């Protein structure tokens, strides 16, 4: 644990706001803490819920530096009596579970096991697990080269999480309209589609294939080609009302075997 205290010159009471804190361990590793503040409620935003615990307890930066499975996760009222939010029963599409599962694409490396399963069975929501699994299939996360994608989005309501491997020129991202939460849908809030640009920095120069995935169907819907500019790979996102996922890989130039033929030279002594 770390205790931070603040005092002023007069020794009187008051309030202090501390943000964007960085803590460096003695071994040089940066400790992860929630240095930025968010007003989004974790019980209303399942993606924030799983990411919050993942980056603190998981393997990224300050965790155990290995993949982690957390049991008995659940969205509740944070009261003394643990009970799942009853409002989740109104979300027949399972948007809460969808965002909870896809939120695990964050760089923390933690896999969450949800505790309450009544709504999952009642509405047949297991499909959300399969869609995520199909998307992640074949991504070599165990190669030791993946890190936080640290993607940048031009629109403040575009949430972009994922990981990238700059050594091999590949990445995977979940791009979400952060307003598309189960709570907003259940409450009938109008969610306006948003557009913007997503950018990945420090990617090797070259040409990239981008696969666009329907996160609800778990299928690739289209592919396109993008080219880095000054180490950044940027691509547009148009009219996003829910979320989408992308797989990115660098086009590798094919190598062909070749032979070198040299003329025969006759040497004689004169």
FENZI-V633027 format. One record per backbone hydrogen bond with DSSP energy under -1.0 kcal/mol. CO is the residue of the C=O (numbers start at 0). NH is the residue of the N-H. Records with the same first field share a line. If there is no record, write none. Layout:
CO=NH / NH
This chain:
22=30
24=27
28=24
32=34
34=19
40=44
44=48
45=49
46=50
47=51
48=52
49=53
50=54
52=56
53=57
59=61
67=110
69=112
72=114
74=84
84=87
85=88
86=89
87=90
89=91
93=97
94=98
95=99
96=100
97=101
98=102
100=103
101=104
102=105
107=58 / 59
108=67
110=69
112=72
116=120
117=121
118=122
119=124
124=127
125=128 / 129
126=130
127=131
128=132
129=133
130=134
131=135
132=136
135=138
138=140
139=142
146=163
151=198
154=157
156=177
158=175
160=173
161=148
162=171
163=146
164=169
168=249
169=164
170=247
171=162
172=245
173=160
174=243
175=158
176=179
178=180
180=184
181=185
182=186
183=188
184=187
193=239
195=236
196=153
197=234
198=151
199=232
205=227
206=250
207=225
208=248
209=223
210=246
211=220 / 221
212=244
213=217
218=213
221=211
223=209
225=207
228=231
230=202
231=228
232=199
234=197
236=195
239=193
241=176
243=174
244=212
245=172
246=210
247=170
248=208
